[in-house]
């Protein structure tokens, strides 16, 4: 029998509706650029690559230049869209280009759409992003959201034709002269002398429509309001200002930009964008067409070439950087004001490497719907603690205490204490599944959001040595705890296995002279099955010349090396036994 809810009505304030006046924080985001142009006109706001290679250099866009570019684009595109989208049965269409108008930006590299994003936002339009990987799903979701136009760049005609066949709106090619670095260069050369007023602030309804970042099934549509991005804005400002007071580095958040290695269609990008707008501190972009093919070498090259003071990325990206390269550039990484990870679990090996090299990082755990929830600011970086700015999550044990005092738990967010949940429930847009909290204590039965991950809870001595604190180590999703049934019954921690396998395999790849291969993705399948399947996806370094059909030993797939890693891992996980291997192009499937 399903437990009934207790105290089903959230108490946190839900925030404004679409019809309410703009809040001060909402207004501060919408007017951030013109205000920065007045207060610090010559300060850099964006650092933009001039081409696909770091050696090609970059151009800085000042606050005043960004204000001029965005205001001009807002005016010209509002007129252009009114003409293109006008229909005979909709007289006076121009007034509708604003709140309620949804525009999709389908641009590669995605930072080429930064000024258009800000321009459409300035006139109150909703910005929608969908993945270009699956046009069928993307077209369905664009039409579902009544998207009126798609702005394209960096796509082939064949790709555009796929979208044109099913998309109900207009498809508009982004002019080459409107690429961001060209717009900035034209501004610096005084090619645009007309002054455009900043549009009257209007609330986009919603601000962004994004796809959930889940890796299985059809991605969910997430409609994020402008108010959603103002939650925790004061903490963002305080955290950024505190970086300016750091004494361990000569860099400042006002002079050295944060390199954001996140595409625009990932929800986490907008946390970094909001920080830039709210604090007037600069952001830098790397040139990449496919984030999944951004190699560790390229990450380091871009960080050095752009002379950045902070980096925001996933720990998975950082794991691709060879340990020898981290050691070579450890002084640079130690000089960063902030090196923040999110979006994937930190593994023990990477944490140990960062600790050994004394590279300070911030490891963040959160969700698209609720923002950041747990954080680790000191080594070991796998040890997460609740954010102080939010009520701590509820803990539900799912195992007994072990001999070392640890146990496995679920973490739940109480609806009545979460501003994010209350806002989503009040106005919709972001699907939230609430369940009665199943743990003991005063909140039993109350509506709560299950993070659906498993954590290892341990108690350690705090940094001062004066007491203890509870930390949580991410152990994976419920489905990641594989239950093996072939020879008796046992469990295996799939994320731990996958992380260790990736680290071991890539360590061996580094030793292969001339082999342009790295392990990209590893997944272990087979819960409640008599055997498991290990799928290894290899990445081919596009910067090296290669001929897969030429028979060169240096270019062969590293099958024997992968077998060796499997054998070594099988020794640690004695339940795994080799039966057969399948090879298909750069996908290596290992069935056990």
C-alpha positions as CSV (number, residue, x, y, z in Angstrom):
1,X,0.0,0.0,0.0
2,X,1.4,3.4,-1.0
3,X,1.9,5.7,2.1
4,X,-0.3,8.8,2.2
5,X,1.2,12.3,2.2
6,X,1.6,14.1,5.5
7,X,1.6,17.9,5.4
8,X,1.2,18.0,1.6
9,X,1.4,21.7,1.1
10,X,4.8,23.2,0.6
11,X,5.6,26.3,2.8
12,X,8.3,27.9,0.8
13,X,7.4,31.0,-1.3
14,X,6.7,29.9,-4.9
15,X,7.9,33.1,-6.5
16,X,6.1,35.4,-9.0
17,X,3.8,34.3,-11.8
18,X,4.2,35.4,-15.4
19,X,1.7,38.3,-14.8
20,X,3.4,39.7,-11.7
21,X,5.8,42.6,-11.8
22,X,9.5,41.7,-12.3
23,X,11.3,41.1,-9.0
24,X,14.5,43.1,-8.3
25,X,16.7,40.1,-9.0
26,X,14.9,39.3,-12.3
27,X,15.4,43.0,-13.3
28,X,19.0,42.8,-12.3
29,X,19.6,39.9,-14.8
30,X,17.6,41.5,-17.6
31,X,19.5,44.8,-17.2
32,X,22.9,43.4,-16.2
33,X,24.5,44.3,-19.5
34,X,23.5,47.9,-19.8
35,X,24.3,48.5,-16.2
36,X,27.7,46.9,-16.6
37,X,28.3,49.1,-19.7
38,X,27.6,52.2,-17.5
39,X,29.6,51.2,-14.5
40,X,32.6,49.3,-16.1
41,X,32.4,50.0,-19.9
42,X,36.0,48.9,-20.6
43,X,36.0,45.7,-18.6
44,X,36.0,42.4,-20.5
45,X,32.7,40.4,-20.4
46,X,33.4,37.7,-23.0
47,X,36.7,36.2,-24.4
48,X,36.0,34.7,-27.8
49,X,38.2,32.4,-29.9
50,X,39.0,33.5,-33.4
51,X,38.9,30.0,-34.8
52,X,39.0,26.3,-34.0
53,X,42.6,26.2,-32.9
54,X,43.9,27.8,-29.7
55,X,46.9,29.2,-31.6
56,X,44.5,31.4,-33.7
57,X,44.1,33.8,-30.7
58,X,41.0,35.5,-29.2
59,X,39.2,38.8,-29.0
60,X,37.8,40.3,-25.8
61,X,34.4,41.9,-25.8
62,X,34.0,44.7,-23.3
63,X,30.8,45.5,-21.4
64,X,30.2,48.5,-23.6
65,X,30.8,46.6,-26.8
66,X,28.5,43.7,-25.7
67,X,25.8,46.3,-24.8
68,X,26.0,47.9,-28.3
69,X,26.0,44.5,-30.1
70,X,23.1,43.0,-28.2
71,X,20.9,46.1,-28.4
72,X,21.5,46.3,-32.2
73,X,20.8,42.6,-32.7
74,X,17.6,42.9,-30.5
75,X,16.3,45.7,-32.7
76,X,17.2,44.3,-36.1
77,X,16.1,40.7,-35.3
78,X,12.8,41.8,-33.8
79,X,12.0,43.5,-37.2
80,X,13.4,40.6,-39.2
81,X,11.3,38.0,-37.2
82,X,8.2,40.1,-37.5
83,X,8.5,40.1,-41.3
84,X,9.4,36.4,-41.6
85,X,6.8,35.1,-39.2
86,X,4.0,37.4,-40.3
87,X,0.9,35.6,-41.5
88,X,-2.1,37.2,-43.2
89,X,-4.5,36.0,-40.5
90,X,-2.3,37.5,-37.8
91,X,-2.2,41.3,-38.5
92,X,0.1,43.4,-36.5
93,X,2.5,40.5,-35.8
94,X,5.4,42.6,-34.6
95,X,3.8,43.2,-31.2
96,X,3.9,39.5,-30.5
97,X,7.7,39.2,-31.0
98,X,8.5,39.1,-27.3
99,X,7.1,37.2,-24.3
100,X,5.4,34.1,-25.7
101,X,7.7,33.9,-28.8
102,X,10.0,30.8,-28.7
103,X,13.2,30.8,-30.8
104,X,15.5,27.8,-31.2
105,X,19.2,28.5,-31.5
106,X,20.9,25.5,-33.3
107,X,24.4,26.8,-33.7
108,X,27.7,25.0,-33.6
109,X,30.0,25.8,-31.9
110,X,27.3,26.9,-29.5
111,X,29.1,30.0,-28.3
112,X,28.6,31.5,-31.7
113,X,25.0,32.1,-30.6
114,X,25.9,34.0,-27.3
115,X,24.9,37.5,-28.6
116,X,21.7,36.3,-30.2
117,X,20.7,34.5,-27.1
118,X,21.1,37.7,-25.1
119,X,19.4,39.7,-27.8
120,X,16.3,37.5,-28.0
121,X,16.3,37.4,-24.2
122,X,16.4,41.2,-24.0
123,X,13.1,41.5,-26.0
124,X,11.5,38.8,-23.9
125,X,11.7,35.8,-26.2
126,X,12.0,32.3,-24.9
127,X,15.2,30.5,-26.0
128,X,14.9,26.8,-26.8
129,X,17.8,24.3,-27.3
130,X,17.5,20.7,-28.5
131,X,20.2,18.2,-29.4
132,X,21.1,17.9,-33.0
133,X,21.8,14.2,-32.6
134,X,18.2,13.1,-32.9
135,X,16.2,15.4,-35.3
136,X,13.0,13.3,-34.9
137,X,12.8,14.0,-31.1
138,X,14.0,17.6,-31.6
139,X,11.4,18.4,-34.2
140,X,8.7,16.9,-32.1
141,X,9.7,18.9,-29.1
142,X,10.1,22.2,-31.0
143,X,6.6,21.8,-32.5
144,X,5.2,20.9,-29.0
145,X,6.6,24.2,-27.7
146,X,5.2,26.2,-30.6
147,X,8.7,27.3,-31.6
148,X,8.4,29.9,-34.3
149,X,11.9,30.0,-35.7
150,X,15.2,28.1,-35.7
151,X,18.5,30.1,-36.1
152,X,21.1,27.8,-37.7
153,X,24.8,27.9,-38.1
154,X,27.5,25.2,-38.5
155,X,25.1,22.6,-39.8
156,X,25.4,21.0,-43.3
157,X,22.6,21.4,-45.8
158,X,21.8,17.7,-45.4
159,X,21.3,18.2,-41.6
160,X,19.2,21.3,-42.2
161,X,17.0,19.4,-44.7
162,X,16.1,16.9,-42.0
163,X,14.9,19.6,-39.7
164,X,13.1,21.5,-42.5
165,X,10.9,18.4,-43.4
166,X,9.1,18.3,-40.0
167,X,9.6,21.6,-38.3
168,X,6.6,23.9,-38.3
169,X,8.5,27.2,-38.0
170,X,11.0,29.1,-40.1
171,X,14.6,28.1,-40.4
172,X,17.0,31.0,-40.7
173,X,20.7,30.8,-41.5
174,X,22.9,32.9,-39.2
175,X,24.9,35.3,-41.4
176,X,28.6,34.8,-41.2
177,X,29.2,38.5,-40.3
178,X,27.1,37.8,-37.1
179,X,29.5,35.3,-35.7
180,X,30.5,36.7,-32.3
181,X,34.1,37.4,-33.0
182,X,33.2,39.3,-36.2
183,X,30.6,41.3,-34.4
184,X,33.2,42.4,-31.8
185,X,35.8,43.2,-34.4
186,X,33.3,45.3,-36.3
187,X,32.4,47.1,-33.1
188,X,36.1,47.8,-32.3
189,X,36.6,49.2,-35.8
190,X,33.6,51.6,-35.4
191,X,31.6,50.1,-38.3
192,X,28.3,50.6,-36.4
193,X,27.8,54.1,-35.2
194,X,24.0,54.1,-34.7
195,X,23.0,54.0,-31.0
196,X,20.3,51.6,-30.2
197,X,18.3,51.9,-26.9
198,X,18.2,48.9,-24.6
199,X,14.8,47.2,-24.9
200,X,12.3,47.6,-22.1
201,X,12.7,44.8,-19.7
202,X,10.1,42.1,-20.1
203,X,10.0,38.7,-18.4
204,X,10.6,35.8,-20.9
205,X,7.9,33.2,-20.3
206,X,9.7,30.9,-19.8
207,X,13.3,32.0,-20.0
208,X,14.7,28.8,-21.5
209,X,13.4,25.5,-22.7
210,X,16.0,22.8,-22.5
211,X,16.3,19.0,-22.6
212,X,17.0,16.9,-19.6
213,X,20.5,15.5,-19.5
214,X,19.4,11.9,-18.9
215,X,21.2,9.3,-21.0
216,X,18.3,6.9,-21.5
217,X,14.9,7.3,-23.1
218,X,13.5,10.4,-24.7
219,X,14.8,13.6,-22.9
220,X,12.2,15.5,-20.9
221,X,11.4,19.1,-21.7
222,X,12.5,21.5,-18.9
223,X,10.9,25.0,-19.0
224,X,12.9,27.2,-16.7
225,X,11.5,30.5,-15.6
226,X,13.5,33.6,-15.2
227,X,12.8,33.5,-11.5
228,X,14.4,30.0,-11.3
229,X,17.8,31.6,-12.1
230,X,17.5,34.2,-9.4
231,X,17.2,31.6,-6.6
232,X,20.5,31.8,-4.8
233,X,21.7,34.8,-6.7
234,X,23.1,36.5,-3.5
235,X,25.2,33.4,-2.8
236,X,26.5,33.4,-6.4
237,X,27.6,37.0,-5.9
238,X,29.2,36.4,-2.5
239,X,31.1,33.3,-3.8
240,X,32.4,35.2,-6.8
241,X,33.4,38.3,-4.7
242,X,35.2,36.0,-2.3
243,X,37.4,34.8,-5.1
244,X,38.7,38.3,-5.5
245,X,40.1,38.2,-2.0
246,X,42.1,35.0,-2.4
247,X,45.8,35.5,-1.6
248,X,47.2,32.3,-3.0
249,X,47.1,33.6,-6.6
250,X,47.7,36.8,-8.5
251,X,44.6,36.2,-10.7
252,X,41.4,38.1,-10.2
253,X,37.9,37.1,-11.3
254,X,37.7,40.6,-12.9
255,X,40.8,40.2,-15.1
256,X,41.0,36.5,-15.8
257,X,37.9,34.9,-17.2
258,X,36.2,31.6,-16.3
259,X,36.6,29.1,-19.1
260,X,33.2,27.3,-19.5
261,X,33.6,24.0,-21.2
262,X,29.8,23.4,-21.4
263,X,27.6,23.6,-24.5
264,X,24.5,25.8,-24.4
265,X,22.1,22.9,-24.5
266,X,23.3,21.6,-21.1
267,X,21.3,23.2,-18.2
268,X,24.5,23.7,-16.2
269,X,25.7,26.4,-18.7
270,X,23.2,28.9,-17.4
271,X,24.5,28.8,-13.9
272,X,27.8,30.1,-15.3
273,X,26.0,32.6,-17.5
274,X,24.0,34.0,-14.6
275,X,27.2,34.4,-12.5
276,X,28.8,36.4,-15.3
277,X,25.7,38.6,-15.7
278,X,25.1,39.1,-12.0
279,X,28.7,39.9,-11.1
280,X,30.1,41.4,-14.3
281,X,33.0,38.9,-14.2
282,X,34.2,37.6,-17.6
283,X,33.6,34.3,-19.3
284,X,35.7,32.6,-21.9
285,X,34.7,30.0,-24.5
286,X,36.6,27.2,-26.2
287,X,35.9,26.3,-29.8
288,X,34.4,22.8,-30.1
289,X,31.7,21.3,-32.3
290,X,31.1,18.2,-30.2
291,X,31.7,18.4,-26.5
292,X,32.1,14.6,-26.3
293,X,35.1,14.9,-28.6
294,X,36.8,17.6,-26.6
295,X,40.1,15.9,-25.6
296,X,42.1,16.4,-22.4
297,X,45.0,17.9,-24.5
298,X,42.6,20.4,-26.0
299,X,41.2,21.4,-22.6
300,X,44.7,22.3,-21.4
301,X,45.6,24.1,-24.7
302,X,42.5,26.3,-24.6
303,X,43.0,27.1,-20.9
304,X,46.6,28.2,-21.4
305,X,45.9,30.1,-24.7
306,X,42.9,32.0,-23.2
307,X,44.9,32.8,-20.0
308,X,41.9,31.9,-17.8
309,X,41.5,32.3,-14.1
310,X,38.9,29.6,-13.6
311,X,37.4,26.6,-15.3
312,X,34.0,25.1,-15.2
313,X,33.6,21.6,-16.6
314,X,32.6,18.0,-15.7
315,X,35.0,15.7,-13.9
316,X,34.6,13.3,-16.8
317,X,36.3,15.9,-19.1
318,X,39.1,16.5,-16.6
319,X,39.7,12.8,-16.3
320,X,40.8,12.8,-20.0
321,X,43.8,15.0,-19.2
322,X,46.8,12.6,-19.0
323,X,48.4,12.6,-15.5
324,X,51.7,13.6,-17.0
325,X,50.2,16.7,-18.6
326,X,48.6,17.6,-15.3
327,X,51.9,17.4,-13.6
328,X,53.6,19.5,-16.3
329,X,51.0,22.2,-15.9
330,X,50.3,21.8,-12.2
331,X,51.5,25.3,-11.4
332,X,49.0,26.7,-13.9
333,X,46.1,24.7,-12.4
334,X,47.2,25.7,-8.9
335,X,47.0,29.4,-10.0
336,X,43.3,29.1,-10.9
337,X,40.8,30.9,-8.7
338,X,38.3,28.1,-9.2
339,X,38.3,24.7,-10.8
340,X,34.7,23.5,-10.5
341,X,33.3,20.1,-11.5
342,X,29.8,19.0,-11.9
343,X,27.6,16.7,-14.1
344,X,29.5,13.5,-13.4
345,X,30.8,11.7,-10.3
346,X,34.3,12.3,-9.1
347,X,36.3,9.1,-8.9
348,X,38.9,8.2,-6.3
349,X,41.8,8.1,-8.7
350,X,41.2,11.7,-9.9
351,X,40.7,13.0,-6.4
352,X,44.0,11.4,-5.3
353,X,45.9,12.9,-8.3
354,X,44.5,16.4,-7.6
355,X,45.3,16.1,-3.9
356,X,48.9,14.9,-4.7
357,X,49.5,17.8,-7.1
358,X,47.9,20.3,-4.6
359,X,45.4,21.4,-7.2
360,X,42.4,22.9,-5.4
361,X,39.0,22.1,-6.9
362,X,35.3,22.3,-6.1
363,X,33.2,19.2,-6.7
364,X,29.5,19.8,-6.9
365,X,26.6,17.4,-7.0
366,X,23.2,18.6,-8.0
367,X,20.4,18.2,-10.5
368,X,18.9,20.3,-13.3
369,X,15.7,20.7,-11.4
370,X,17.1,21.7,-8.0
371,X,20.5,23.2,-8.7
372,X,23.5,22.4,-6.5
373,X,22.8,20.2,-3.4
374,X,26.2,18.8,-2.2
375,X,29.7,20.1,-2.4
376,X,33.3,19.2,-1.7
377,X,35.8,22.1,-1.4
378,X,38.7,20.2,0.1
379,X,40.4,16.9,-0.4
380,X,39.4,14.1,-0.6
381,X,37.1,15.6,-3.3
382,X,34.8,12.6,-3.2
383,X,33.6,13.6,0.3
384,X,30.5,15.7,-0.3
385,X,28.6,17.7,2.3
386,X,25.3,19.6,2.1
387,X,25.4,23.2,0.9
388,X,25.1,25.6,3.8
389,X,22.8,27.9,1.9
390,X,20.1,25.3,1.6
391,X,18.3,23.1,4.2
392,X,20.2,19.7,4.3
393,X,18.6,16.8,2.5
394,X,16.7,14.1,4.4
395,X,18.6,10.8,4.9
396,X,17.0,7.4,4.4
397,X,19.3,4.4,5.2
398,X,19.1,1.5,2.8
399,X,21.7,-0.7,4.5
400,X,23.0,-1.5,8.0
401,X,26.1,0.0,9.4
402,X,29.3,-1.7,8.2
403,X,32.3,-2.6,10.4
404,X,33.8,0.8,9.5
405,X,30.7,2.7,10.6
406,X,29.6,3.5,7.1
407,X,26.2,2.8,5.5
408,X,24.5,3.3,2.2
409,X,21.7,5.9,2.1
410,X,19.3,7.7,-0.2
411,X,19.0,11.5,0.0
412,X,15.7,13.2,-0.3
413,X,14.8,16.9,-0.6
414,X,11.8,18.0,1.4
415,X,9.3,19.9,-0.7
416,X,8.3,22.3,2.1
417,X,11.8,23.5,2.5
418,X,12.8,23.8,-1.2
419,X,12.2,27.0,-3.1
420,X,13.0,25.2,-6.3
421,X,10.4,22.5,-5.8
422,X,7.7,25.0,-4.6
423,X,8.3,27.1,-7.7
424,X,8.1,24.2,-10.1
425,X,4.9,22.9,-8.4
426,X,3.2,26.3,-8.5
427,X,3.9,27.1,-12.1
428,X,4.8,23.9,-13.9
429,X,7.3,23.7,-16.6
430,X,9.7,21.4,-14.9
431,X,8.3,17.9,-14.0
432,X,8.8,17.1,-10.4
433,X,8.0,13.6,-9.0
434,X,7.2,13.8,-5.3
435,X,6.8,10.8,-3.1
436,X,6.1,10.4,0.6
437,X,9.4,10.3,2.5
438,X,9.9,6.8,3.6
439,X,12.5,7.4,6.3
440,X,12.0,7.7,10.0
441,X,11.6,10.9,12.0
442,X,9.3,13.9,12.0
443,X,9.2,14.2,8.2
444,X,8.0,10.6,7.5
445,X,5.2,10.7,4.9
446,X,5.8,14.3,3.9
447,X,6.2,15.1,0.1
448,X,9.8,14.9,-0.9
449,X,12.0,14.5,-4.0
450,X,14.1,11.4,-4.1
451,X,17.5,12.1,-5.7
452,X,17.5,8.5,-6.8
453,X,21.2,8.1,-6.2
454,X,23.0,6.0,-3.7
455,X,25.6,7.5,-1.3
456,X,28.0,6.0,1.1
457,X,27.6,7.9,4.4
458,X,30.7,8.0,6.6
459,X,31.7,10.1,9.7
460,X,35.2,11.7,9.6
461,X,37.1,14.1,11.8
462,X,36.6,17.7,10.7
463,X,39.3,19.9,9.3
464,X,40.1,21.5,12.7
465,X,40.2,18.1,14.5
466,X,37.9,19.4,17.1
467,X,34.9,17.2,16.1
468,X,33.4,15.1,13.5
469,X,31.3,15.6,10.4
470,X,29.2,13.4,8.1
471,X,30.1,13.2,4.4
472,X,28.5,11.5,1.5
473,X,30.4,9.6,-1.3
474,X,28.5,9.2,-4.5
475,X,28.1,5.5,-5.2
476,X,25.8,5.6,-8.2
477,X,22.2,5.4,-9.2
478,X,20.0,2.6,-7.9
479,X,20.2,0.9,-11.3
480,X,24.0,1.1,-11.1
481,X,24.2,-1.4,-8.3
482,X,24.3,-4.6,-10.5
483,X,23.0,-7.7,-8.8
484,X,24.8,-10.7,-10.2
485,X,23.0,-14.0,-10.2
486,X,25.1,-16.3,-12.3
487,X,27.0,-18.2,-9.6
488,X,25.1,-17.5,-6.5
489,X,24.2,-13.9,-5.7
490,X,26.4,-10.9,-5.3
491,X,26.5,-7.1,-6.0
492,X,28.9,-5.0,-8.1
493,X,29.2,-1.2,-8.0
494,X,29.0,-0.5,-11.8
495,X,30.1,3.2,-11.6
496,X,33.1,2.3,-9.5
497,X,34.0,-0.5,-11.9
498,X,33.5,1.8,-14.9
499,X,35.6,4.7,-13.3
500,X,38.5,2.4,-12.4
501,X,38.4,0.7,-15.7
502,X,38.5,4.0,-17.6
503,X,41.5,5.3,-15.4
504,X,43.4,2.0,-15.9
505,X,42.7,1.8,-19.6
506,X,43.7,5.4,-20.4
507,X,46.8,5.0,-18.3
508,X,47.8,2.2,-20.6
509,X,46.8,4.1,-23.8
510,X,49.3,6.9,-22.8
511,X,52.1,4.3,-23.0
512,X,51.2,3.3,-26.6
513,X,53.4,5.4,-28.9
514,X,51.5,6.8,-31.8
515,X,48.2,5.1,-30.9
516,X,45.5,7.8,-31.2
517,X,43.0,6.1,-29.0
518,X,41.5,6.9,-25.6
519,X,38.6,5.3,-23.8
520,X,35.6,7.6,-24.1
521,X,32.7,5.8,-22.4
522,X,32.5,2.5,-20.4
523,X,29.2,0.9,-19.4
524,X,28.6,-2.3,-17.5
525,X,25.2,-4.0,-17.9
526,X,23.5,-7.0,-16.6
527,X,21.7,-6.6,-13.3
528,X,19.8,-9.7,-12.2
529,X,21.2,-11.5,-15.2
530,X,23.4,-14.6,-15.2
531,X,26.2,-12.7,-17.0
532,X,27.2,-9.1,-17.6
533,X,28.1,-7.1,-20.7
534,X,30.9,-4.5,-20.7
535,X,30.7,-1.9,-23.5
536,X,33.8,0.2,-24.2
537,X,33.5,3.1,-26.6
538,X,36.9,4.3,-28.0
539,X,37.7,7.8,-29.1
540,X,40.0,8.5,-32.0
541,X,42.1,11.6,-31.7
542,X,41.2,13.7,-34.6
543,X,44.4,15.8,-34.3
544,X,46.5,12.8,-35.4
545,X,46.8,11.5,-38.9
546,X,45.3,8.0,-39.2
547,X,44.3,5.4,-41.7
548,X,42.2,2.8,-40.1
549,X,42.2,0.7,-43.3
550,X,46.0,0.8,-43.9
551,X,47.0,-1.8,-41.5
552,X,49.5,0.4,-39.7
553,X,50.3,-1.2,-36.3
554,X,50.3,2.2,-34.6
555,X,46.7,2.8,-35.7
556,X,45.2,-0.6,-34.8
557,X,42.5,-0.9,-32.2
558,X,44.1,-1.6,-28.8
559,X,42.2,-4.9,-28.3
560,X,45.0,-6.7,-26.5
561,X,45.5,-3.8,-24.1
562,X,41.8,-3.7,-23.3
563,X,41.8,-7.5,-22.7
564,X,44.7,-7.0,-20.2
565,X,42.7,-4.4,-18.4
566,X,39.6,-6.6,-18.3
567,X,41.7,-9.5,-16.9
568,X,43.2,-7.2,-14.2
569,X,39.8,-5.9,-13.3
570,X,38.4,-9.4,-13.2
571,X,41.0,-10.3,-10.6
572,X,39.6,-7.6,-8.4
573,X,36.0,-8.5,-9.2
574,X,36.3,-12.3,-9.1
575,X,32.7,-12.6,-10.1
576,X,33.5,-11.5,-13.7
577,X,34.6,-14.2,-16.1
578,X,35.6,-13.8,-19.8
579,X,33.5,-15.5,-22.4
580,X,33.7,-13.6,-25.7
581,X,34.5,-10.3,-27.3
582,X,32.9,-8.4,-30.1
583,X,34.4,-5.6,-32.1
584,X,32.6,-3.1,-34.3
585,X,34.4,0.0,-35.6
586,X,35.4,2.0,-32.5
587,X,32.9,0.3,-30.3
588,X,34.4,-2.6,-28.3
589,X,31.9,-4.8,-26.6
590,X,33.2,-7.2,-24.0
591,X,30.7,-9.8,-22.9
592,X,31.3,-11.7,-19.6
